[in-house]
Amino acid sequence: MRIDAKGLSFKELNEKVREAVKSGASEVELVNVNGQRFIGDGLTTPVTIVTRGSAGNDLGAFMSGPKILVKGNVADAAGNTMNEGAILIDGRAGDVLGHSMRGGKILIRGSVGYRAGLHMKAYKDKNPTIVVGGTAEDFLGEYQAGGTIVVLALEHDNGRAIGDYVGTGMHGGRIFVKGAVSKDQLGPGATIDEVTDADRSELKQAVEDYCRAFNVPVEQILSHMFTKIAPVSSRPFGKTYAIQSGDVPPKT
């Protein structure tokens, strides 16, 4: 089913999408998308949504099952708290991509903004994955509690793949970055760790998913060295908030 988004408010467009899904459409194509927000939010049906144009904030938020193919760029907070499904972005993404996502995968051909993977978490048997084909700005994986982030920096062999303050407050999950990462780029709570055989297997799967989505040769990527960033502790700031027995005032 094809829906022309030209001139439609985000509310009108999303009502049409929900009507199409309710009617049994297996694929919904949205053309002339121009910043409309909340596309695909909260949907639980395994439908494919193709958006052509620039999607607005919170695309795919709280969704559990659909696949969204973005033929263009997307604004902030795509995949916000998503549970299952996939978002494939054939362009670049804004800030806070995958905020609190707890399942599914987000693949981006290009680069992402600030705070990608903020507070993403694994949930039971779900392990959310973000794969960035380009670079990522500061605060990547901030307060990350689970899941996997991969930054491929495919066209940035001579520059930094990620910004600063990586993994600030990180207490779960892992980040893989192509090439070297300086310890000065890490935020408190994060450390550079050894890449294990299990990590290599997971990284290979994530890269293969990306290459399959965007028709990129797998060998071109896996031949490179990757740096693994992991949490120092599962409770990096535990002592900051814990009340020490000597700090409790006596009862009067």
C-alpha positions as CSV (number, residue, x, y, z in Angstrom):
1,M,0.0,0.0,0.0
2,R,1.3,3.5,-0.9
3,I,0.6,6.6,1.1
4,D,1.6,10.1,0.0
5,A,2.7,12.1,3.1
6,K,2.9,15.4,1.3
7,G,1.0,18.0,3.2
8,L,0.0,15.6,6.0
9,S,0.5,16.3,9.7
10,F,2.3,13.6,11.6
11,K,-1.0,12.7,13.2
12,E,-2.8,12.3,9.9
13,L,0.0,10.3,8.4
14,N,0.2,7.9,11.4
15,E,-3.5,7.4,11.4
16,K,-3.3,6.3,7.7
17,V,-0.4,4.0,8.5
18,R,-2.4,2.4,11.3
19,E,-5.4,2.0,9.1
20,A,-3.3,0.3,6.5
21,V,-1.8,-2.1,9.0
22,K,-5.2,-2.9,10.5
23,S,-6.5,-3.7,7.0
24,G,-3.9,-6.4,6.6
25,A,-1.2,-4.6,4.5
26,S,2.1,-6.5,4.7
27,E,4.0,-3.5,3.3
28,V,3.3,0.2,3.5
29,E,5.3,2.7,1.4
30,L,5.3,6.3,2.5
31,V,6.4,8.8,-0.1
32,N,7.2,12.5,0.3
33,V,8.0,12.2,4.0
34,N,9.1,15.5,5.3
35,G,9.9,15.5,9.0
36,Q,6.7,13.8,10.2
37,R,7.3,12.3,13.7
38,F,6.3,9.0,15.4
39,I,6.2,6.9,12.2
40,G,5.6,3.2,13.2
41,D,5.4,4.0,16.9
42,G,3.9,1.3,19.1
43,L,3.1,-1.1,16.2
44,T,3.3,-4.8,17.1
45,T,2.4,-6.3,13.7
46,P,5.3,-7.7,11.6
47,V,4.7,-5.2,8.8
48,T,7.3,-3.6,6.6
49,I,7.2,0.2,6.4
50,V,9.2,2.0,3.7
51,T,9.7,5.8,4.1
52,R,11.0,7.9,1.3
53,G,12.2,11.3,2.4
54,S,13.4,12.7,5.8
55,A,11.7,11.1,8.8
56,G,11.2,13.1,12.0
57,N,11.8,12.3,15.6
58,D,10.9,9.1,17.4
59,L,10.6,6.9,14.4
60,G,9.8,3.3,15.5
61,A,9.5,4.2,19.2
62,F,8.1,1.5,21.4
63,M,7.6,-0.7,18.3
64,S,7.7,-4.5,18.7
65,G,8.0,-6.4,15.4
66,P,7.9,-4.2,12.3
67,K,10.7,-3.5,9.9
68,I,11.2,0.1,8.9
69,L,13.3,0.9,5.9
70,V,14.3,4.6,5.7
71,K,15.3,5.7,2.2
72,G,16.8,9.0,3.4
73,N,17.8,10.5,6.7
74,V,16.1,10.4,10.1
75,A,16.0,12.9,12.9
76,D,16.5,12.3,16.6
77,A,15.5,9.3,18.9
78,A,14.8,6.7,16.2
79,G,14.1,3.4,17.9
80,N,13.3,5.0,21.2
81,T,12.5,2.1,23.7
82,M,11.9,-0.3,20.8
83,N,11.3,-3.9,21.9
84,E,11.7,-6.0,18.7
85,G,12.0,-5.5,14.9
86,A,14.5,-3.6,12.7
87,I,15.2,-0.1,11.5
88,L,17.4,0.2,8.4
89,I,18.4,3.8,7.6
90,D,19.9,4.3,4.2
91,G,21.3,7.7,5.2
92,R,22.3,9.3,8.5
93,A,20.6,9.6,11.9
94,G,20.4,12.3,14.4
95,D,21.0,12.3,18.2
96,V,20.0,9.7,20.9
97,L,19.5,6.9,18.4
98,G,18.2,3.8,20.1
99,H,17.5,5.6,23.4
100,S,16.6,2.8,25.9
101,M,16.0,0.2,23.2
102,R,15.8,-3.3,24.7
103,G,15.5,-5.5,21.6
104,G,15.8,-5.5,17.8
105,K,18.4,-3.9,15.6
106,I,19.1,-0.6,14.0
107,L,21.4,-0.4,11.0
108,I,22.6,3.0,9.7
109,R,24.5,3.3,6.4
110,G,25.9,6.7,7.3
111,S,26.8,8.4,10.6
112,V,25.0,9.2,13.8
113,G,24.8,12.2,16.1
114,Y,25.3,12.5,19.8
115,R,24.4,10.0,22.5
116,A,23.6,7.1,20.3
117,G,22.7,4.0,22.3
118,L,21.9,6.1,25.4
119,H,20.7,3.7,28.2
120,M,20.1,0.8,25.7
121,K,19.7,-2.4,27.6
122,A,19.4,-6.2,27.1
123,Y,16.1,-7.7,28.3
124,K,15.8,-11.4,29.1
125,D,16.7,-13.1,25.8
126,K,16.8,-9.9,23.8
127,N,20.1,-8.2,22.9
128,P,19.6,-5.0,21.0
129,T,22.1,-4.1,18.3
130,I,23.1,-0.8,16.7
131,V,25.5,-0.9,13.7
132,V,26.8,2.5,12.4
133,G,28.4,2.5,9.0
134,G,29.9,5.9,9.4
135,T,31.0,7.7,12.6
136,A,29.4,8.6,15.9
137,E,29.6,11.9,17.9
138,D,30.3,12.3,21.6
139,F,28.7,10.3,24.5
140,L,28.3,7.1,22.4
141,G,26.8,4.4,24.7
142,E,26.2,6.8,27.6
143,Y,24.8,4.8,30.6
144,Q,24.6,1.7,28.4
145,A,23.2,-1.2,30.4
146,G,23.3,-3.9,27.7
147,G,23.3,-4.7,24.0
148,T,25.9,-4.1,21.4
149,I,27.0,-1.1,19.4
150,V,29.3,-1.4,16.4
151,V,30.9,1.6,14.6
152,L,32.4,0.7,11.2
153,A,33.7,4.2,10.1
154,L,33.8,2.8,6.5
155,E,34.9,6.0,4.9
156,H,37.0,7.4,7.7
157,D,40.2,5.4,7.8
158,N,42.3,8.4,8.6
159,G,40.1,10.0,11.2
160,R,38.5,9.3,14.5
161,A,35.5,6.9,14.3
162,I,33.9,8.1,17.5
163,G,33.9,11.3,19.6
164,D,34.7,11.8,23.3
165,Y,33.1,10.6,26.6
166,V,32.4,7.2,25.1
167,G,30.6,4.9,27.6
168,T,30.1,7.5,30.3
169,G,28.3,5.7,33.1
170,M,28.4,2.4,31.1
171,H,27.4,-0.6,33.2
172,G,26.5,-3.3,30.7
173,G,26.8,-4.3,27.1
174,R,29.8,-3.7,24.7
175,I,30.9,-1.3,22.0
176,F,33.1,-2.3,19.0
177,V,34.9,0.4,17.1
178,K,36.9,-0.2,13.9
179,G,40.5,0.9,14.5
180,A,42.2,2.3,17.6
181,V,40.5,4.2,20.4
182,S,42.4,6.4,22.8
183,K,41.8,6.0,26.5
184,D,41.3,9.8,26.6
185,Q,38.1,9.4,24.6
186,L,36.5,7.2,27.2
187,G,34.1,8.5,29.8
188,P,34.1,7.4,33.5
189,G,32.9,3.8,33.8
190,A,34.3,2.5,30.5
191,T,37.5,0.7,29.7
192,I,39.2,-0.9,26.7
193,D,38.9,-4.6,26.9
194,E,40.2,-7.7,25.1
195,V,38.2,-9.0,22.1
196,T,37.3,-12.6,22.8
197,D,36.2,-15.4,20.4
198,A,32.6,-14.9,21.5
199,D,33.0,-11.2,20.7
200,R,34.4,-12.0,17.3
201,S,31.4,-14.2,16.6
202,E,28.9,-11.5,17.6
203,L,30.8,-8.9,15.7
204,K,30.8,-11.0,12.6
205,Q,27.0,-11.5,12.8
206,A,26.4,-7.8,13.2
207,V,28.7,-6.9,10.3
208,E,27.0,-9.5,8.1
209,D,23.6,-8.1,8.9
210,Y,24.8,-4.6,7.9
211,C,26.5,-5.8,4.7
212,R,23.4,-7.7,3.7
213,A,21.2,-4.7,4.3
214,F,23.4,-2.2,2.3
215,N,25.2,-4.5,-0.1
216,V,28.7,-4.0,1.3
217,P,31.5,-6.7,1.0
218,V,31.9,-8.4,4.4
219,E,35.6,-9.1,4.0
220,Q,36.3,-5.4,3.5
221,I,35.2,-4.8,7.0
222,L,36.2,-7.9,9.0
223,S,39.8,-7.6,7.8
224,H,40.2,-4.5,10.0
225,M,41.1,-4.4,13.7
226,F,38.4,-3.6,16.2
227,T,38.6,-2.0,19.6
228,K,36.2,-3.3,22.3
229,I,34.9,-0.9,25.0
230,A,33.3,-2.4,28.0
231,P,32.1,-1.3,31.5
232,V,34.5,-1.2,34.3
233,S,31.8,-2.4,36.7
234,S,28.1,-3.2,36.7
235,R,27.6,-0.4,39.3
236,P,30.2,2.2,38.4
237,F,28.6,4.9,40.5
238,G,27.3,2.7,43.3
239,K,29.3,4.3,46.0
240,T,28.2,7.8,44.9
241,Y,24.7,7.2,45.9
242,A,25.1,4.7,48.8
243,I,24.5,6.0,52.2
244,Q,27.3,5.1,54.5
245,S,26.4,4.1,58.0
246,G,28.5,6.9,59.5
247,D,26.5,9.4,57.4
248,V,23.2,8.6,59.0
249,P,22.3,11.1,61.7
250,P,21.5,9.7,65.1
251,K,17.8,9.5,66.1
252,T,16.7,12.1,68.6
